[in-house]
Amino acid sequence: MMNNAKGKFMVVFMAFVLLGSLFPRFSLSTEVSAENLGHTLFVAPNGDNESGLGTINAPFATLEKARDAIRELKADSGLPDGGITVYLRGGEYRLGKSFELTEEDSGTEDNPIIYKAYNNEEVKIMGGATIDASEFKTVTDENILNRLVESARGKVVKVDLAQQGITEYGELVRYGHSMNYFPEGISQYSAPELFINGESQTLARWPNNDFATVKKVIDGGTTHEIYPPPADDSGPWEGFVIEYDGDRPSRWTEANDIWMYGYWRWDWSDQSLQVDWIDTDKKQIKSVQPSAFGILEGQRYYVYNLFEEIDMPGEYYLDRESGSLYLYPKGQLEEASVQLSVLEEDLIHISNASHLSFEGMYMGTSRKNAFYIEDSSHIIINDMTLAQLGNRAIITENSKKLQIINNDIFDTGAGGITLSGGDRMTLTPGENVADNNHIYNFSRIVRTYTPAILIEGVGNSASHNLIHGGPHTALVLYGNDHLIEYNEFFNVVTESDDAGAVYAGRNWTERGNVIRYNFFHDIGGLGGRVGVNAIYLDDAMSSAATYGNVFYDLYRAVVIGGGRDHSIENNLIIDGVQSIFIDDRAYSLPDWFKHSMDPDGPLYTSLYAVPFQEEPWSSRYPELASILDDNPGIPAGNSVRKNVMVNSGEMQIADIVKEYGVVENNLTLDAGQDPGFVDADNMNFSLKPESIVFDQVEGFEDIPFDNIGLYQNDKRIRMPSTGSFNLNSPVLGSEDVEPAKVEFTWEHSQSASAYRFVLALDHGFEQVVHHETVNNTSIILEDLSEKTTYYWKVEAQGSSRFIDNTWNSEGVFSFKTKEISLVKEPVTGIELDQSKVSLEMGERRQLNANVLPQEASNRKVDWVSSNPAVASVDNTGLVIAHKSGSAVIAAVSDENEQVKAEATVTVKSWPKYSTQSLNKALKDKKRWTDSDAVEFHKGNVRIDGEGVFGYEGQKFGSKLLRFKTKFGAFDGGWYGFALRSDRTGDPTWVGGNKGYLLVIKEDQIEFQTWKPGHKMVRIIPNDEFKAGGEYEIEIGVIRSAGGERYILKSGSRVILNEWDSDPSNPIAAEGYFNVYNYAGDGNAIELKQVKGK
């Protein structure tokens, strides 16, 4: 207990602390009262908690000291009028633990407590340790160098972290959406990461920038598809075994603690897995843990945490045993800022507090979150930069009236903002707001279901945010009565399929949400077969209002997956492959959806979890209160009105949706009709007053397009640019650059979606020799001129009206190529991987040539066939069999035509495979998919409408189906045939439907397998099928020893003859025949009878 004398001293001391900046001569012996206390405290990196007074001239050293001083003041005399501002002076504040604020640290409505940067000084609150860049030394140990690829030797540097005072290295953790299906869940913090000049570096991996694909599944391991997982689930957890392509893992024999990351079954669910073992003889990898959903051939993955794979600038590896950090730097390190994230706690943790504000600071370089706010209210996070985080920027839980405004959030590991607040039982709103934030590059580690903004609870809002640079969804909705308005979304869902920029799903009760006046453009990039959407209300999600949005240059604008009571009105859809899609999955109940409608499935479980037939629910959502009075699977009450489709696909809406809802007053304009946009070329889709839309769509309301996106205020003074960046190589002034192959590299620009590279022969760029726009930070050019000076520069480009393009910071770089050496290593021989090849007509086989010696200066070979009519070969060594006979394929040295290697190719006579005409099926009107798009005339079938249409009267097995077909116009779309499908009328990419799919586009033909995961087996040019042409074709899958042979013939010509040797092939021996028409409105495909059986 404090005695009276000591208590009096503390009151006087605190008065000095608080008044120091206003009254520097204040005496410690002066008596004070609450009325004359000051309003400011100061904290500085060079402050002192022992002697500091909290004044501008004698600041504290830590936030904790300032917090504790405020606590003592509140306990003694209360907060002064107007509250207290804690000013942080410029510099770095490294936190060793969370800065915690609780109820006793609260302000009041009139007297808030504000933490902010002083006078716009640069304040950095960090959870990372700074590494002295000058301590990195080039690796010279021969044993270590031998583990690196030759090209990286002499370029990799090393630093001893222990000598830097860093001794805690953490561990790699399991992460990814699929971890939700295991009791341990997703790790809430990342392993330590390396950042240089604020840019995250890449933990060494293979492949570098892309994915490998699963060549073959040897053992699928166990699956864990129950969600939520039982708490006592301890296994069995048996990992899978896969076969890989190539020999790269043979270099990893000394590696340990190897990990893999992949989309193991679905392109919307990721998971990291530890490697158990690698068998380089069998080319197999086994995982320690299973994949939640299993694994499929052809799915994407990469392997990481490999010292041996430091082969690209920006890659690093942390040896936890020795404490050594290895790095292949992108540029010079002398002046670089280098940090390793260390703290695995939240930077700031707020619990049961209110009326606090944080302004004008950077928080980041940490392994978890910047803010975690729970059970709190009236918290303001304003004008902050939250970046380089292992998890999210801000997580709120059960809080209300929070304002997250004017912030820049980027380079986060697992999402941006989580807004959680409001009471669903009483429908009391949380009134939390995320407004005017720029959020980008927000899912660096966990790639799926880690959105820029996640909203849950009741009555929260996201408005005027600019969101881009995400591999999966950008905004996820849970709960009721949320408002999503005036946001711009672009360049998201870039690495996923069957996903949406805005996503909600599997719940009848999450109602009252409004999605209005948003701009969606440039959504998606994977090119999967399900497609990506701007707004995806999945699996019976119900009752959202989608109003006044603008959709541009995307695959599909809106998808309603069997839900009820939606309104989709007054939207503009421009240059969409498809427009609006609504199905009846909860009513028609395809096999893949039945579990959702089970009594213990997610829809009924979530329904009974809320008082949907009691107040206030029954008044707020009367349609929900009566949902059990009829079949709740019927997609009733949907309204699709006043939507305008410009140069976009027609709406695809199930008939029962129209029967139980309203679809009317929608307008479709083709590419030749001018809708009257103000400036479509510059993405200004405001409508002119004289627009034909207002005349042709009764009641269409003008969309306030100019109000969408970020806006300027006293905190967001200017709009963002793509961000400054520097060029790396060739370095300025280089004079010995090898002209045969030059790699140009530059730093990442934070908000860039693409880069424009320009190379010229003069400083003024009047003699440009190469210009190209790329999506990554490098480009390789070959065969530049020797002894020539070149000049180059790079422009970072954004894809938004609010992001200014930026040229590299240092201006023009120049370099000079060296003279090409006349000393060459001659070619002495060539080896082929196959010397005898036996093929069927139409079959393809890849030959690979190895030029000897490995050091040969000219390794180019030319491929030649002695009889191209029998077997031709392209410039990569791909052999194509045309007719029976034999041919010799030669790989000839480009340097010396006397040096060559040969393989004998024998093309067998065409086997007499069993065939069956489709004549009977074409006359069987009752067994085709019931649709207005399917027309029958004189024994022929004409399909005039987008979708999939199948014959269910027979399953076809090991036979070639014969029929004539006539293709309509392609118009950028495609036609197709699927064989051995599980179901008719459903695409192979929906609900696990399996089969072999042939896609015929105007310029190419694709052969794909769906098991049900997608594999692109072969793409060939389409030099056979033309719009308007009629062809007699044979198509089928022939089962034989060791696998399946897929065949496509046109007349006597064999177009495709592909071999599927998968021993665990899940595609059935017999299946249905489906026809695909995705060529656009008005384009039809006809199937006609042929002569014979």
ZICOR-V525516 format. One line per field, one symbol per residue. phi: phi as a letter, one per 40 degrees, with the letter a starting at -180 (. if undefined). A space follows every 50 residues. Layout:
phi: ???
//
This chain:
phi: .cccccccccccccccdcbdccbcbdcccccbbccbccbbbbbadccacc bcbgcccbcccbccccdcccdcccccbgccdggbbccbcchbbcccaccb bbdccccbdcbcbbbaccfgccbbbbbbbcbcccccbccbcccccccccd cccgbcbabcccccgbbbbgbcbcahdccccbdcgcdcaccdbbbbfgbc cbcdabccbbbcbccaccacgcbbccbccdcccbhcbbccbbbbcgbdcc cccccbfcbbbaccbbcbabacacccabbcccfbbbcccccdcgabcgcc aabagbdcbcbadgcaabccccgcbbabccacbdbccbbbcbcbbccbbb bfbafbabagbcbifacbbcbbbbfbafbbbbfbbbafbcbbcabbafba fcbbbgcbbafbcahbbbbbahbccbfcccfcbbbgbbbafbacbccbfb ccbbbagagbabafcbbagbcbccabbbhbfcbbafcbbafbfcbbafaa cbbaagacccbgcbbbfbbbafcgacgcccgbbcbbbcfgdbgbbbbgcb bafacacbbbcgcbgcbbbgbbbbfbcbbbbbbbdcbcfcdcbdccccdb cccccccccbccbbccccccbccccbcccbccccccgcbbafcbbbfbcc cbbcdccccbabbafbbbbccccccgccaccbfbccccdcdcccccbcgc cccccccchcbcaccccbccbchcabcbaccdgdbbccccabbcbaccbd bcbabbcbbacaccfcbcbaaabbcbbaabbbgcccfbcbbaabbcbcbb cbbccbcdccgcbbabcccccccbcccbabbbcabbbbbcdgcbacbbbb cbcccdcbccbbbbbcadccabaccbgccbcbacibabbbbbcccaccca bbbcbbbcccccccbaccdcccccccbcdcacccbbafgbbbbbicibbb bbcacbbcaccbacbbccccfgbababbbfccbcgbcccbggcbibbbbb bcbabbbbbbbcccbccabbccbbcbcgcbbcbbaibbcadgibbcbbbb gccccbabbbbccbdccccbacbbbbbbcgcgbbbbbbcbcgc
//
